[in-house]
């Protein structure tokens, strides 16, 4: 996955999660953490926020694009 960086680190992390989930049919927390290069604690906070805002949906132990 190509890593693109902007002047907004939080947006960069969100886009890394989106890019990874576009490549697969759902992913676990561990898969997202390992493939995005985002720290574990940041991944947890980010995924929770993205689910709360409807950007992702969580079913059992997997996350899917919510848009």
CHARMM-style PDB file with segment names, atoms N, HN, CA, C and O in Angstrom:
ATOM      1  N   UNK     1       0.842  -1.163   0.000  1.00  0.00      PROA
ATOM      2  CA  UNK     1       0.000   0.000   0.000  1.00  0.00      PROA
ATOM      3  C   UNK     1       0.892   1.232   0.000  1.00  0.00      PROA
ATOM      4  O   UNK     1       1.797   1.341   0.828  1.00  0.00      PROA
ATOM      5  N   UNK     2       0.650   2.148  -0.908  1.00  0.00      PROA
ATOM      6  HN  UNK     2      -0.085   2.059  -1.580  1.00  0.00      PROA
ATOM      7  CA  UNK     2       1.423   3.378  -1.011  1.00  0.00      PROA
ATOM      8  C   UNK     2       1.056   4.298   0.150  1.00  0.00      PROA
ATOM      9  O   UNK     2      -0.121   4.545   0.414  1.00  0.00      PROA
ATOM     10  N   UNK     3       2.076   4.799   0.835  1.00  0.00      PROA
ATOM     11  HN  UNK     3       3.032   4.599   0.620  1.00  0.00      PROA
ATOM     12  CA  UNK     3       1.845   5.671   1.980  1.00  0.00      PROA
ATOM     13  C   UNK     3       1.919   7.124   1.530  1.00  0.00      PROA
ATOM     14  O   UNK     3       2.974   7.601   1.112  1.00  0.00      PROA
ATOM     15  N   UNK     4       0.798   7.818   1.618  1.00  0.00      PROA
ATOM     16  HN  UNK     4      -0.059   7.430   1.957  1.00  0.00      PROA
ATOM     17  CA  UNK     4       0.721   9.225   1.247  1.00  0.00      PROA
ATOM     18  C   UNK     4       0.623  10.033   2.536  1.00  0.00      PROA
ATOM     19  O   UNK     4      -0.144   9.691   3.436  1.00  0.00      PROA
ATOM     20  N   UNK     5       1.398  11.098   2.616  1.00  0.00      PROA
ATOM     21  HN  UNK     5       2.021  11.376   1.885  1.00  0.00      PROA
ATOM     22  CA  UNK     5       1.327  11.936   3.805  1.00  0.00      PROA
ATOM     23  C   UNK     5       0.955  13.364   3.425  1.00  0.00      PROA
ATOM     24  O   UNK     5       1.371  13.898   2.397  1.00  0.00      PROA
ATOM     25  N   UNK     6       0.153  13.952   4.301  1.00  0.00      PROA
ATOM     26  HN  UNK     6      -0.185  13.518   5.136  1.00  0.00      PROA
ATOM     27  CA  UNK     6      -0.261  15.342   4.136  1.00  0.00      PROA
ATOM     28  C   UNK     6       0.118  16.088   5.408  1.00  0.00      PROA
ATOM     29  O   UNK     6       0.814  15.543   6.265  1.00  0.00      PROA
ATOM     30  N   UNK     7      -0.322  17.295   5.531  1.00  0.00      PROA
ATOM     31  HN  UNK     7      -0.888  17.737   4.835  1.00  0.00      PROA
ATOM     32  CA  UNK     7      -0.052  18.072   6.743  1.00  0.00      PROA
ATOM     33  C   UNK     7      -1.072  17.770   7.845  1.00  0.00      PROA
ATOM     34  O   UNK     7      -1.062  18.408   8.898  1.00  0.00      PROA
ATOM     35  N   UNK     8      -1.954  16.790   7.596  1.00  0.00      PROA
ATOM     36  HN  UNK     8      -1.962  16.271   6.741  1.00  0.00      PROA
ATOM     37  CA  UNK     8      -2.993  16.426   8.569  1.00  0.00      PROA
ATOM     38  C   UNK     8      -2.841  14.939   8.906  1.00  0.00      PROA
ATOM     39  O   UNK     8      -3.435  14.092   8.239  1.00  0.00      PROA
ATOM     40  N   UNK     9      -2.046  14.615   9.941  1.00  0.00      PROA
ATOM     41  HN  UNK     9      -1.564  15.303  10.483  1.00  0.00      PROA
ATOM     42  CA  UNK     9      -1.774  13.214  10.275  1.00  0.00      PROA
ATOM     43  C   UNK     9      -3.019  12.352  10.506  1.00  0.00      PROA
ATOM     44  O   UNK     9      -3.048  11.194  10.089  1.00  0.00      PROA
ATOM     45  N   UNK    10      -4.040  12.895  11.158  1.00  0.00      PROA
ATOM     46  HN  UNK    10      -4.016  13.836  11.497  1.00  0.00      PROA
ATOM     47  CA  UNK    10      -5.253  12.101  11.412  1.00  0.00      PROA
ATOM     48  C   UNK    10      -5.923  11.697  10.105  1.00  0.00      PROA
ATOM     49  O   UNK    10      -6.408  10.573   9.978  1.00  0.00      PROA
ATOM     50  N   UNK    11      -5.954  12.600   9.141  1.00  0.00      PROA
ATOM     51  HN  UNK    11      -5.560  13.513   9.244  1.00  0.00      PROA
ATOM     52  CA  UNK    11      -6.534  12.294   7.836  1.00  0.00      PROA
ATOM     53  C   UNK    11      -5.715  11.225   7.118  1.00  0.00      PROA
ATOM     54  O   UNK    11      -6.275  10.347   6.461  1.00  0.00      PROA
ATOM     55  N   UNK    12      -4.403  11.298   7.243  1.00  0.00      PROA
ATOM     56  HN  UNK    12      -3.949  12.011   7.777  1.00  0.00      PROA
ATOM     57  CA  UNK    12      -3.535  10.288   6.635  1.00  0.00      PROA
ATOM     58  C   UNK    12      -3.864   8.899   7.178  1.00  0.00      PROA
ATOM     59  O   UNK    12      -3.915   7.929   6.421  1.00  0.00      PROA
ATOM     60  N   UNK    13      -4.085   8.805   8.479  1.00  0.00      PROA
ATOM     61  HN  UNK    13      -4.043   9.592   9.094  1.00  0.00      PROA
ATOM     62  CA  UNK    13      -4.405   7.513   9.100  1.00  0.00      PROA
ATOM     63  C   UNK    13      -5.759   6.997   8.618  1.00  0.00      PROA
ATOM     64  O   UNK    13      -5.902   5.814   8.312  1.00  0.00      PROA
ATOM     65  N   UNK    14      -6.743   7.876   8.551  1.00  0.00      PROA
ATOM     66  HN  UNK    14      -6.627   8.838   8.800  1.00  0.00      PROA
ATOM     67  CA  UNK    14      -8.070   7.480   8.060  1.00  0.00      PROA
ATOM     68  C   UNK    14      -7.961   6.954   6.635  1.00  0.00      PROA
ATOM     69  O   UNK    14      -8.563   5.934   6.298  1.00  0.00      PROA
ATOM     70  N   UNK    15      -7.206   7.640   5.811  1.00  0.00      PROA
ATOM     71  HN  UNK    15      -6.717   8.469   6.085  1.00  0.00      PROA
ATOM     72  CA  UNK    15      -7.065   7.224   4.415  1.00  0.00      PROA
ATOM     73  C   UNK    15      -6.323   5.894   4.298  1.00  0.00      PROA
ATOM     74  O   UNK    15      -6.611   5.109   3.395  1.00  0.00      PROA
ATOM     75  N   UNK    16      -5.370   5.629   5.198  1.00  0.00      PROA
ATOM     76  HN  UNK    16      -5.136   6.267   5.932  1.00  0.00      PROA
ATOM     77  CA  UNK    16      -4.688   4.327   5.183  1.00  0.00      PROA
ATOM     78  C   UNK    16      -5.663   3.207   5.512  1.00  0.00      PROA
ATOM     79  O   UNK    16      -5.608   2.135   4.908  1.00  0.00      PROA
ATOM     80  N   UNK    17      -6.561   3.451   6.474  1.00  0.00      PROA
ATOM     81  HN  UNK    17      -6.605   4.322   6.965  1.00  0.00      PROA
ATOM     82  CA  UNK    17      -7.579   2.447   6.815  1.00  0.00      PROA
ATOM     83  C   UNK    17      -8.504   2.225   5.621  1.00  0.00      PROA
ATOM     84  O   UNK    17      -8.780   1.081   5.258  1.00  0.00      PROA
ATOM     85  N   UNK    18      -8.986   3.312   5.004  1.00  0.00      PROA
ATOM     86  HN  UNK    18      -8.762   4.241   5.299  1.00  0.00      PROA
ATOM     87  CA  UNK    18      -9.846   3.183   3.819  1.00  0.00      PROA
ATOM     88  C   UNK    18      -9.143   2.416   2.707  1.00  0.00      PROA
ATOM     89  O   UNK    18      -9.730   1.514   2.109  1.00  0.00      PROA
ATOM     90  N   UNK    19      -7.902   2.763   2.427  1.00  0.00      PROA
ATOM     91  HN  UNK    19      -7.425   3.496   2.913  1.00  0.00      PROA
ATOM     92  CA  UNK    19      -7.158   2.113   1.344  1.00  0.00      PROA
ATOM     93  C   UNK    19      -7.033   0.616   1.601  1.00  0.00      PROA
ATOM     94  O   UNK    19      -7.194  -0.190   0.684  1.00  0.00      PROA
ATOM     95  N   UNK    20      -6.748   0.246   2.839  1.00  0.00      PROA
ATOM     96  HN  UNK    20      -6.618   0.901   3.584  1.00  0.00      PROA
ATOM     97  CA  UNK    20      -6.613  -1.177   3.153  1.00  0.00      PROA
ATOM     98  C   UNK    20      -7.957  -1.896   3.016  1.00  0.00      PROA
ATOM     99  O   UNK    20      -8.016  -2.982   2.441  1.00  0.00      PROA
ATOM    100  N   UNK    21      -9.029  -1.307   3.533  1.00  0.00      PROA
ATOM    101  HN  UNK    21      -8.981  -0.425   4.001  1.00  0.00      PROA
ATOM    102  CA  UNK    21     -10.336  -1.964   3.475  1.00  0.00      PROA
ATOM    103  C   UNK    21     -10.888  -2.039   2.058  1.00  0.00      PROA
ATOM    104  O   UNK    21     -11.708  -2.908   1.762  1.00  0.00      PROA
ATOM    105  N   UNK    22     -10.455  -1.150   1.187  1.00  0.00      PROA
ATOM    106  HN  UNK    22      -9.789  -0.444   1.427  1.00  0.00      PROA
ATOM    107  CA  UNK    22     -10.858  -1.237  -0.224  1.00  0.00      PROA
ATOM    108  C   UNK    22     -10.259  -2.467  -0.897  1.00  0.00      PROA
ATOM    109  O   UNK    22     -10.806  -2.967  -1.881  1.00  0.00      PROA
ATOM    110  N   UNK    23      -9.136  -2.954  -0.369  1.00  0.00      PROA
ATOM    111  HN  UNK    23      -8.692  -2.547   0.430  1.00  0.00      PROA
ATOM    112  CA  UNK    23      -8.437  -4.103  -0.952  1.00  0.00      PROA
ATOM    113  C   UNK    23      -8.979  -5.443  -0.471  1.00  0.00      PROA
ATOM    114  O   UNK    23      -8.686  -6.476  -1.072  1.00  0.00      PROA
ATOM    115  N   UNK    24      -9.759  -5.443   0.594  1.00  0.00      PROA
ATOM    116  HN  UNK    24      -9.998  -4.604   1.082  1.00  0.00      PROA
ATOM    117  CA  UNK    24     -10.217  -6.719   1.153  1.00  0.00      PROA
ATOM    118  C   UNK    24     -11.695  -6.641   1.526  1.00  0.00      PROA
ATOM    119  O   UNK    24     -12.287  -5.563   1.562  1.00  0.00      PROA
ATOM    120  N   UNK    25     -12.267  -7.787   1.798  1.00  0.00      PROA
ATOM    121  HN  UNK    25     -11.786  -8.664   1.769  1.00  0.00      PROA
ATOM    122  CA  UNK    25     -13.674  -7.863   2.182  1.00  0.00      PROA
ATOM    123  C   UNK    25     -13.769  -7.920   3.700  1.00  0.00      PROA
ATOM    124  O   UNK    25     -14.054  -8.969   4.278  1.00  0.00      PROA
ATOM    125  N   UNK    26     -13.529  -6.784   4.334  1.00  0.00      PROA
ATOM    126  HN  UNK    26     -13.298  -5.932   3.865  1.00  0.00      PROA
ATOM    127  CA  UNK    26     -13.541  -6.731   5.785  1.00  0.00      PROA
ATOM    128  C   UNK    26     -12.204  -7.143   6.357  1.00  0.00      PROA
ATOM    129  O   UNK    26     -11.457  -7.903   5.740  1.00  0.00      PROA
ATOM    130  N   UNK    27     -11.907  -6.638   7.538  1.00  0.00      PROA
ATOM    131  HN  UNK    27     -12.513  -6.020   8.039  1.00  0.00      PROA
ATOM    132  CA  UNK    27     -10.634  -6.947   8.177  1.00  0.00      PROA
ATOM    133  C   UNK    27     -10.786  -6.831   9.685  1.00  0.00      PROA
ATOM    134  O   UNK    27     -11.594  -6.050  10.187  1.00  0.00      PROA
ATOM    135  N   UNK    28      -9.999  -7.620  10.392  1.00  0.00      PROA
ATOM    136  HN  UNK    28      -9.343  -8.255   9.984  1.00  0.00      PROA
ATOM    137  CA  UNK    28      -9.998  -7.560  11.850  1.00  0.00      PROA
ATOM    138  C   UNK    28      -9.149  -6.378  12.311  1.00  0.00      PROA
ATOM    139  O   UNK    28      -8.411  -5.780  11.528  1.00  0.00      PROA
ATOM    140  N   UNK    29      -9.269  -6.059  13.588  1.00  0.00      PROA
ATOM    141  HN  UNK    29      -9.868  -6.545  14.224  1.00  0.00      PROA
ATOM    142  CA  UNK    29      -8.453  -5.000  14.179  1.00  0.00      PROA
ATOM    143  C   UNK    29      -6.975  -5.272  13.932  1.00  0.00      PROA
ATOM    144  O   UNK    29      -6.238  -4.381  13.510  1.00  0.00      PROA
ATOM    145  N   UNK    30      -6.547  -6.491  14.192  1.00  0.00      PROA
ATOM    146  HN  UNK    30      -7.145  -7.214  14.535  1.00  0.00      PROA
ATOM    147  CA  UNK    30      -5.131  -6.851  14.036  1.00  0.00      PROA
ATOM    148  C   UNK    30      -4.676  -6.689  12.599  1.00  0.00      PROA
ATOM    149  O   UNK    30      -3.590  -6.165  12.350  1.00  0.00      PROA
ATOM    150  N   UNK    31      -5.481  -7.125  11.657  1.00  0.00      PROA
ATOM    151  HN  UNK    31      -6.364  -7.550  11.859  1.00  0.00      PROA
ATOM    152  CA  UNK    31      -5.118  -6.978  10.243  1.00  0.00      PROA
ATOM    153  C   UNK    31      -4.982  -5.504   9.866  1.00  0.00      PROA
ATOM    154  O   UNK    31      -4.038  -5.121   9.174  1.00  0.00      PROA
ATOM    155  N   UNK    32      -5.919  -4.686  10.318  1.00  0.00      PROA
ATOM    156  HN  UNK    32      -6.686  -4.997  10.879  1.00  0.00      PROA
ATOM    157  CA  UNK    32      -5.862  -3.254  10.007  1.00  0.00      PROA
ATOM    158  C   UNK    32      -4.627  -2.637  10.651  1.00  0.00      PROA
ATOM    159  O   UNK    32      -3.892  -1.890  10.005  1.00  0.00      PROA
ATOM    160  N   UNK    33      -4.402  -2.946  11.912  1.00  0.00      PROA
ATOM    161  HN  UNK    33      -4.999  -3.553  12.436  1.00  0.00      PROA
ATOM    162  CA  UNK    33      -3.236  -2.414  12.630  1.00  0.00      PROA
ATOM    163  C   UNK    33      -1.933  -2.797  11.930  1.00  0.00      PROA
ATOM    164  O   UNK    33      -1.080  -1.942  11.695  1.00  0.00      PROA
ATOM    165  N   UNK    34      -1.781  -4.059  11.601  1.00  0.00      PROA
ATOM    166  HN  UNK    34      -2.474  -4.753  11.792  1.00  0.00      PROA
ATOM    167  CA  UNK    34      -0.538  -4.536  10.994  1.00  0.00      PROA
ATOM    168  C   UNK    34      -0.327  -3.996   9.587  1.00  0.00      PROA
ATOM    169  O   UNK    34       0.808  -3.703   9.210  1.00  0.00      PROA
ATOM    170  N   UNK    35      -1.375  -3.857   8.812  1.00  0.00      PROA
ATOM    171  HN  UNK    35      -2.297  -4.095   9.119  1.00  0.00      PROA
ATOM    172  CA  UNK    35      -1.230  -3.437   7.416  1.00  0.00      PROA
ATOM    173  C   UNK    35      -1.254  -1.925   7.217  1.00  0.00      PROA
ATOM    174  O   UNK    35      -0.844  -1.438   6.164  1.00  0.00      PROA
ATOM    175  N   UNK    36      -1.722  -1.184   8.199  1.00  0.00      PROA
ATOM    176  HN  UNK    36      -2.055  -1.580   9.055  1.00  0.00      PROA
ATOM    177  CA  UNK    36      -1.774   0.275   8.054  1.00  0.00      PROA
ATOM    178  C   UNK    36      -0.535   0.960   8.610  1.00  0.00      PROA
ATOM    179  O   UNK    36      -0.229   2.095   8.244  1.00  0.00      PROA
ATOM    180  N   UNK    37       0.177   0.270   9.496  1.00  0.00      PROA
ATOM    181  HN  UNK    37      -0.072  -0.651   9.794  1.00  0.00      PROA
ATOM    182  CA  UNK    37       1.348   0.881  10.109  1.00  0.00      PROA
ATOM    183  C   UNK    37       0.999   1.893  11.190  1.00  0.00      PROA
ATOM    184  O   UNK    37       1.851   2.680  11.604  1.00  0.00      PROA
ATOM    185  N   UNK    38      -0.245   1.876  11.649  1.00  0.00      PROA
ATOM    186  HN  UNK    38      -0.937   1.237  11.313  1.00  0.00      PROA
ATOM    187  CA  UNK    38      -0.694   2.796  12.695  1.00  0.00      PROA
ATOM    188  C   UNK    38      -0.501   2.112  14.047  1.00  0.00      PROA
ATOM    189  O   UNK    38      -0.759   0.916  14.181  1.00  0.00      PROA
ATOM    190  N   UNK    39      -0.050   2.869  15.047  1.00  0.00      PROA
ATOM    191  HN  UNK    39       0.160   3.841  14.938  1.00  0.00      PROA
ATOM    192  CA  UNK    39       0.145   2.321  16.390  1.00  0.00      PROA
ATOM    193  C   UNK    39      -1.146   1.681  16.896  1.00  0.00      PROA
ATOM    194  O   UNK    39      -2.246   2.113  16.548  1.00  0.00      PROA
ATOM    195  N   UNK    40      -0.993   0.643  17.724  1.00  0.00      PROA
ATOM    196  HN  UNK    40      -0.100   0.292  18.006  1.00  0.00      PROA
ATOM    197  CA  UNK    40      -2.144  -0.121  18.208  1.00  0.00      PROA
ATOM    198  C   UNK    40      -3.178   0.760  18.915  1.00  0.00      PROA
ATOM    199  O   UNK    40      -4.371   0.660  18.630  1.00  0.00      PROA
ATOM    200  N   UNK    41      -2.731   1.620  19.835  1.00  0.00      PROA
ATOM    201  HN  UNK    41      -1.762   1.701  20.067  1.00  0.00      PROA
ATOM    202  CA  UNK    41      -3.674   2.468  20.575  1.00  0.00      PROA
ATOM    203  C   UNK    41      -4.363   3.465  19.646  1.00  0.00      PROA
ATOM    204  O   UNK    41      -5.552   3.744  19.804  1.00  0.00      PROA
ATOM    205  N   UNK    42      -3.627   3.997  18.688  1.00  0.00      PROA
ATOM    206  HN  UNK    42      -2.661   3.770  18.559  1.00  0.00      PROA
ATOM    207  CA  UNK    42      -4.219   4.926  17.718  1.00  0.00      PROA
ATOM    208  C   UNK    42      -5.214   4.208  16.821  1.00  0.00      PROA
ATOM    209  O   UNK    42      -6.257   4.765  16.478  1.00  0.00      PROA
ATOM    210  N   UNK    43      -4.898   2.974  16.438  1.00  0.00      PROA
ATOM    211  HN  UNK    43      -4.051   2.522  16.717  1.00  0.00      PROA
ATOM    212  CA  UNK    43      -5.802   2.194  15.590  1.00  0.00      PROA
ATOM    213  C   UNK    43      -7.130   1.983  16.298  1.00  0.00      PROA
ATOM    214  O   UNK    43      -8.192   2.128  15.692  1.00  0.00      PROA
ATOM    215  N   UNK    44      -7.073   1.643  17.572  1.00  0.00      PROA
ATOM    216  HN  UNK    44      -6.211   1.525  18.064  1.00  0.00      PROA
ATOM    217  CA  UNK    44      -8.292   1.407  18.344  1.00  0.00      PROA
ATOM    218  C   UNK    44      -9.156   2.662  18.400  1.00  0.00      PROA
ATOM    219  O   UNK    44     -10.353   2.603  18.121  1.00  0.00      PROA
ATOM    220  N   UNK    45      -8.566   3.782  18.755  1.00  0.00      PROA
ATOM    221  HN  UNK    45      -7.594   3.830  18.982  1.00  0.00      PROA
ATOM    222  CA  UNK    45      -9.311   5.048  18.836  1.00  0.00      PROA
ATOM    223  C   UNK    45      -9.868   5.450  17.481  1.00  0.00      PROA
ATOM    224  O   UNK    45     -11.016   5.881  17.371  1.00  0.00      PROA
ATOM    225  N   UNK    46      -9.053   5.306  16.464  1.00  0.00      PROA
ATOM    226  HN  UNK    46      -8.121   4.956  16.553  1.00  0.00      PROA
ATOM    227  CA  UNK    46      -9.454   5.695  15.114  1.00  0.00      PROA
ATOM    228  C   UNK    46     -10.623   4.847  14.622  1.00  0.00      PROA
ATOM    229  O   UNK    46     -11.600   5.386  14.103  1.00  0.00      PROA
ATOM    230  N   UNK    47     -10.535   3.527  14.779  1.00  0.00      PROA
ATOM    231  HN  UNK    47      -9.741   3.089  15.200  1.00  0.00      PROA
ATOM    232  CA  UNK    47     -11.612   2.645  14.328  1.00  0.00      PROA
ATOM    233  C   UNK    47     -12.909   2.934  15.081  1.00  0.00      PROA
ATOM    234  O   UNK    47     -13.982   2.973  14.480  1.00  0.00      PROA
ATOM    235  N   UNK    48     -12.812   3.137  16.394  1.00  0.00      PROA
ATOM    236  HN  UNK    48     -11.940   3.106  16.883  1.00  0.00      PROA
ATOM    237  CA  UNK    48     -14.015   3.449  17.178  1.00  0.00      PROA
ATOM    238  C   UNK    48     -14.668   4.733  16.684  1.00  0.00      PROA
ATOM    239  O   UNK    48     -15.888   4.788  16.528  1.00  0.00      PROA
ATOM    240  N   UNK    49     -13.872   5.756  16.439  1.00  0.00      PROA
ATOM    241  HN  UNK    49     -12.881   5.711  16.566  1.00  0.00      PROA
ATOM    242  CA  UNK    49     -14.406   7.021  15.939  1.00  0.00      PROA
ATOM    243  C   UNK    49     -15.014   6.892  14.560  1.00  0.00      PROA
ATOM    244  O   UNK    49     -16.055   7.485  14.277  1.00  0.00      PROA
ATOM    245  N   UNK    50     -14.369   6.118  13.701  1.00  0.00      PROA
ATOM    246  HN  UNK    50     -13.523   5.637  13.932  1.00  0.00      PROA
ATOM    247  CA  UNK    50     -14.876   5.927  12.342  1.00  0.00      PROA
ATOM    248  C   UNK    50     -16.199   5.169  12.358  1.00  0.00      PROA
ATOM    249  O   UNK    50     -17.086   5.451  11.553  1.00  0.00      PROA
ATOM    250  N   UNK    51     -16.337   4.207  13.272  1.00  0.00      PROA
ATOM    251  HN  UNK    51     -15.616   3.978  13.926  1.00  0.00      PROA
ATOM    252  CA  UNK    51     -17.606   3.475  13.410  1.00  0.00      PROA
ATOM    253  C   UNK    51     -18.691   4.424  13.927  1.00  0.00      PROA
ATOM    254  O   UNK    51     -19.809   4.421  13.411  1.00  0.00      PROA
ATOM    255  N   UNK    52     -18.370   5.234  14.940  1.00  0.00      PROA
ATOM    256  HN  UNK    52     -17.462   5.236  15.359  1.00  0.00      PROA
ATOM    257  CA  UNK    52     -19.344   6.172  15.506  1.00  0.00      PROA
ATOM    258  C   UNK    52     -19.859   7.161  14.463  1.00  0.00      PROA
ATOM    259  O   UNK    52     -21.015   7.580  14.523  1.00  0.00      PROA
ATOM    260  N   UNK    53     -19.012   7.533  13.514  1.00  0.00      PROA
ATOM    261  HN  UNK    53     -18.073   7.192  13.466  1.00  0.00      PROA
ATOM    262  CA  UNK    53     -19.404   8.495  12.480  1.00  0.00      PROA
ATOM    263  C   UNK    53     -19.953   7.833  11.225  1.00  0.00      PROA
ATOM    264  O   UNK    53     -20.257   8.518  10.248  1.00  0.00      PROA
ATOM    265  N   UNK    54     -20.084   6.505  11.239  1.00  0.00      PROA
ATOM    266  HN  UNK    54     -19.836   5.949  12.032  1.00  0.00      PROA
ATOM    267  CA  UNK    54     -20.665   5.801  10.105  1.00  0.00      PROA
ATOM    268  C   UNK    54     -19.723   5.583   8.933  1.00  0.00      PROA
ATOM    269  O   UNK    54     -20.148   5.132   7.870  1.00  0.00      PROA
ATOM    270  N   UNK    55     -18.445   5.900   9.117  1.00  0.00      PROA
ATOM    271  HN  UNK    55     -18.099   6.267   9.980  1.00  0.00      PROA
ATOM    272  CA  UNK    55     -17.474   5.683   8.042  1.00  0.00      PROA
ATOM    273  C   UNK    55     -17.147   4.201   7.887  1.00  0.00      PROA
ATOM    274  O   UNK    55     -16.831   3.730   6.794  1.00  0.00      PROA
ATOM    275  N   UNK    56     -17.228   3.479   9.002  1.00  0.00      PROA
ATOM    276  HN  UNK    56     -17.484   3.862   9.890  1.00  0.00      PROA
ATOM    277  CA  UNK    56     -17.023   2.026   9.007  1.00  0.00      PROA
ATOM    278  C   UNK    56     -18.185   1.396   9.743  1.00  0.00      PROA
ATOM    279  O   UNK    56     -18.888   2.058  10.506  1.00  0.00      PROA
ATOM    280  N   UNK    57     -18.379   0.115   9.507  1.00  0.00      PROA
ATOM    281  HN  UNK    57     -17.808  -0.423   8.888  1.00  0.00      PROA
ATOM    282  CA  UNK    57     -19.319  -0.651  10.322  1.00  0.00      PROA
ATOM    283  C   UNK    57     -18.568  -1.858  10.860  1.00  0.00      PROA
ATOM    284  O   UNK    57     -17.655  -2.377  10.217  1.00  0.00      PROA
ATOM    285  N   UNK    58     -18.964  -2.293  12.041  1.00  0.00      PROA
ATOM    286  HN  UNK    58     -19.706  -1.872  12.562  1.00  0.00      PROA
ATOM    287  CA  UNK    58     -18.307  -3.435  12.668  1.00  0.00      PROA
ATOM    288  C   UNK    58     -19.314  -4.554  12.819  1.00  0.00      PROA
ATOM    289  O   UNK    58     -20.404  -4.360  13.358  1.00  0.00      PROA
ATOM    290  N   UNK    59     -18.938  -5.726  12.337  1.00  0.00      PROA
ATOM    291  HN  UNK    59     -18.053  -5.884  11.899  1.00  0.00      PROA
ATOM    292  CA  UNK    59     -19.752  -6.930  12.484  1.00  0.00      PROA
ATOM    293  C   UNK    59     -18.866  -8.000  13.087  1.00  0.00      PROA
ATOM    294  O   UNK    59     -17.877  -8.419  12.487  1.00  0.00      PROA
ATOM    295  N   UNK    60     -19.234  -8.434  14.279  1.00  0.00      PROA
ATOM    296  HN  UNK    60     -20.038  -8.094  14.766  1.00  0.00      PROA
ATOM    297  CA  UNK    60     -18.430  -9.387  15.044  1.00  0.00      PROA
ATOM    298  C   UNK    60     -17.031  -8.829  15.196  1.00  0.00      PROA
ATOM    299  O   UNK    60     -16.860  -7.765  15.792  1.00  0.00      PROA
ATOM    300  N   UNK    61     -16.031  -9.509  14.680  1.00  0.00      PROA
ATOM    301  HN  UNK    61     -16.169 -10.373  14.197  1.00  0.00      PROA
ATOM    302  CA  UNK    61     -14.649  -9.043  14.873  1.00  0.00      PROA
ATOM    303  C   UNK    61     -14.062  -8.381  13.634  1.00  0.00      PROA
ATOM    304  O   UNK    61     -12.852  -8.171  13.561  1.00  0.00      PROA
ATOM    305  N   UNK    62     -14.907  -8.049  12.655  1.00  0.00      PROA
ATOM    306  HN  UNK    62     -15.890  -8.221  12.713  1.00  0.00      PROA
ATOM    307  CA  UNK    62     -14.405  -7.437  11.418  1.00  0.00      PROA
ATOM    308  C   UNK    62     -14.989  -6.049  11.197  1.00  0.00      PROA
ATOM    309  O   UNK    62     -16.101  -5.735  11.622  1.00  0.00      PROA
ATOM    310  N   UNK    63     -14.194  -5.232  10.516  1.00  0.00      PROA
ATOM    311  HN  UNK    63     -13.291  -5.486  10.170  1.00  0.00      PROA
ATOM    312  CA  UNK    63     -14.607  -3.887  10.122  1.00  0.00      PROA
ATOM    313  C   UNK    63     -14.800  -3.853   8.617  1.00  0.00      PROA
ATOM    314  O   UNK    63     -14.056  -4.485   7.867  1.00  0.00      PROA
ATOM    315  N   UNK    64     -15.817  -3.102   8.183  1.00  0.00      PROA
ATOM    316  HN  UNK    64     -16.422  -2.589   8.792  1.00  0.00      PROA
ATOM    317  CA  UNK    64     -16.145  -2.957   6.765  1.00  0.00      PROA
ATOM    318  C   UNK    64     -16.364  -1.478   6.471  1.00  0.00      PROA
ATOM    319  O   UNK    64     -16.688  -0.705   7.372  1.00  0.00      PROA
ATOM    320  N   UNK    65     -16.190  -1.086   5.222  1.00  0.00      PROA
ATOM    321  HN  UNK    65     -15.926  -1.714   4.490  1.00  0.00      PROA
ATOM    322  CA  UNK    65     -16.495   0.284   4.830  1.00  0.00      PROA
ATOM    323  C   UNK    65     -17.970   0.541   5.085  1.00  0.00      PROA
ATOM    324  O   UNK    65     -18.811  -0.309   4.792  1.00  0.00      PROA
ATOM    325  N   UNK    66     -18.287   1.701   5.625  1.00  0.00      PROA
ATOM    326  HN  UNK    66     -17.604   2.392   5.863  1.00  0.00      PROA
ATOM    327  CA  UNK    66     -19.665   1.996   5.989  1.00  0.00      PROA
ATOM    328  C   UNK    66     -20.363   2.946   5.046  1.00  0.00      PROA
ATOM    329  O   UNK    66     -21.563   3.183   5.184  1.00  0.00      PROA
ATOM    330  N   UNK    67     -19.647   3.486   4.103  1.00  0.00      PROA
ATOM    331  HN  UNK    67     -18.672   3.292   3.990  1.00  0.00      PROA
ATOM    332  CA  UNK    67     -20.238   4.465   3.181  1.00  0.00      PROA
ATOM    333  C   UNK    67     -20.855   3.794   1.986  1.00  0.00      PROA
ATOM    334  OT1 UNK    67     -21.398   4.469   1.111  1.00  0.00      PROA
TER     335      UNK     67
END
